Each structure stands twice: as structure tokens, then as C-alpha cells.
């Protein structure tokens, strides 16, 4: 089943986010290689694709997992979680309707 992983950054997290981004992206690439990643990306803090020093307010990942528990376990090991970039992470079942 698909799950949406909705993460909220802590204020002032941009520097930490940039430091651990390579490890975060590697985990996403592994999901992609397994054919399980539907989409992933950050939420810019301002109305711009490149928010510069304003940074990001969080991230959204939609991927396939065997269960909600498996999705939660995967999310809890994210480098952004471990580095303190994310202050909160919510995992919800997701039903893709379109396209």
C-alpha cells in the first residue's frame, strides 16, 4: 500500500538539512530503485522553487510499504529525523486517484 510521509522541519533547520541531504537522498534513491517511490520533495518556506536562505518547512514522501508500521519504521531512520531537521513526522495511508 502507499503511504504519505509528511514531515515538518524545525525552525532554522536549513544548515542541518543541507549537511545531511546526501544521506537522505540516498535512501530515497534506494526506494526508487526498488520501484516503490511515487514522489518526494521539500516544501519551500516561501513561494519559490528555490527559497534560498528562507529554507524549507518540511517534506512529503509518497512510497509503497508493506504496512503503516513499516512506513513509520522507515521514516524514523531518516537522516533528517536523526539530525533533528524534522520536528514532527506523520505517516498516513495514501490512495492514489490521479493521474
C-alpha positions as CSV (number, residue, x, y, z in Angstrom):
1,X,0.0,0.0,0.0
2,X,1.1,3.6,-0.5
3,X,1.8,5.8,2.5
4,X,2.3,9.6,2.7
5,X,5.1,10.6,5.0
6,X,4.5,14.2,5.9
7,X,7.4,15.9,7.8
8,X,7.7,19.3,9.4
9,X,11.0,21.0,9.8
10,X,12.0,22.7,13.0
11,X,12.7,26.4,12.6
12,X,16.2,27.3,11.5
13,X,16.9,23.8,10.1
14,X,18.4,24.7,6.8
15,X,22.0,24.3,7.7
16,X,21.4,20.8,9.2
17,X,19.2,19.9,6.2
18,X,21.9,20.8,3.7
19,X,24.5,18.8,5.7
20,X,22.6,15.5,5.8
21,X,20.8,15.9,2.4
22,X,23.1,13.4,0.6
23,X,22.3,10.6,3.0
24,X,18.6,11.5,2.9
25,X,18.6,11.4,-0.9
26,X,20.4,8.1,-1.0
27,X,17.6,6.4,1.0
28,X,15.1,7.9,-1.5
29,X,17.1,6.6,-4.4
30,X,17.0,3.1,-2.9
31,X,13.2,3.3,-2.8
32,X,13.2,4.5,-6.4
33,X,15.4,1.6,-7.5
34,X,13.0,-0.8,-5.9
35,X,10.1,0.8,-7.8
36,X,8.4,1.9,-4.5
37,X,8.9,5.7,-4.6
38,X,6.0,7.6,-6.1
39,X,7.2,11.2,-5.3
40,X,9.3,13.0,-2.9
41,X,10.3,16.6,-2.3
42,X,10.5,19.5,0.1
43,X,8.0,22.3,0.9
44,X,9.8,25.7,0.3
45,X,9.1,28.1,3.2
46,X,8.3,30.8,0.7
47,X,6.5,30.8,-2.7
48,X,9.6,29.9,-4.7
49,X,11.1,26.7,-6.1
50,X,14.5,27.9,-4.8
51,X,13.8,29.5,-1.4
52,X,17.5,30.3,-0.8
53,X,18.2,31.1,2.8
54,X,14.5,31.0,3.7
55,X,14.8,27.3,3.6
56,X,12.0,24.7,3.8
57,X,9.1,24.0,6.1
58,X,9.1,20.2,5.6
59,X,8.9,17.4,3.1
60,X,6.4,15.0,1.5
61,X,7.3,11.4,0.5
62,X,4.8,9.0,-1.0
63,X,6.0,5.5,-1.3
64,X,4.9,1.9,-1.1
65,X,5.4,-0.1,2.1
66,X,4.1,-3.4,3.4
67,X,2.3,-1.7,6.3
68,X,1.9,1.5,8.1
69,X,4.3,0.2,10.7
70,X,6.9,-0.5,8.1
71,X,6.5,3.1,6.7
72,X,6.8,4.5,10.3
73,X,10.0,2.4,10.9
74,X,11.5,3.6,7.6
75,X,10.7,7.2,8.3
76,X,12.1,7.0,11.8
77,X,15.5,6.1,10.4
78,X,15.7,9.1,8.0
79,X,18.8,11.1,8.4
80,X,16.7,14.3,8.7
81,X,15.0,12.7,11.7
82,X,18.2,11.7,13.3
83,X,19.9,15.1,12.7
84,X,16.9,17.0,14.2
85,X,15.8,18.6,10.9
86,X,12.3,17.2,11.3
87,X,10.4,18.1,14.4
88,X,7.3,16.0,13.5
89,X,6.6,13.2,11.1
90,X,3.1,11.9,10.3
91,X,2.5,8.7,8.3
92,X,-0.8,8.2,6.6
93,X,-2.2,5.6,4.2
94,X,-2.5,7.1,0.7
95,X,-4.7,6.1,-2.2
96,X,-3.5,7.5,-5.5
97,X,-6.5,8.6,-7.6
98,X,-4.9,10.6,-10.4
99,X,-3.1,10.5,-12.8
